[in-house]
Amino acid sequence: MELKWIKRFLDMATLVASWSKQPTTKVGCVITDNKNRVISIGYNGYPKGVEDDYTLSRDEKLRRTIHAEENAILFAKQSLEGTNVFITHPPCAKCTAHLIQVGISSVTYLKPDAVFEEKWRYEIQSSIEMFRQTGIEVTEI
């Protein structure tokens, strides 16, 4: 894929992330086909109808939050086999498992800052290992 398209989709993921009401980490995800058409988008947040109470404990917020990748998968109205995923952050292990299961071909994400990378180090390592085992192309920009 041409660099100009990668930049466009990462910029789009960043815009989508800005829609999240999560005050600490806003994540956006864009799924595209091999013809550079957007298939689905998603951002992190609570399920529809659940009160946006971000004053809860970190653990409770994590239990309630649907990740950007999960929302993009849920909103897709077609098969995701062979698609490309662009994310503002490295995916967690659970989202990685979901992305693998629906058949994505590649993942591109923005390099996290040092604080995020340290906080989520084991999730990132687990994800990278799962992508390696399944032959899915991973690019960090």
ABEGO torsion letter per residue (X at the ends): XBAAAAAAAAAAAAAAAAABABAABBBBBBBBBAAGBBABBBBBEBBBGBBBBAABBAAAAAAABBBAAAAAAAABABBABGBBBBBABBBBAAAAAAAAAAGBABBBBBBBBAAAAAAAAAAAAAAAAAAAAAGBBBBBX
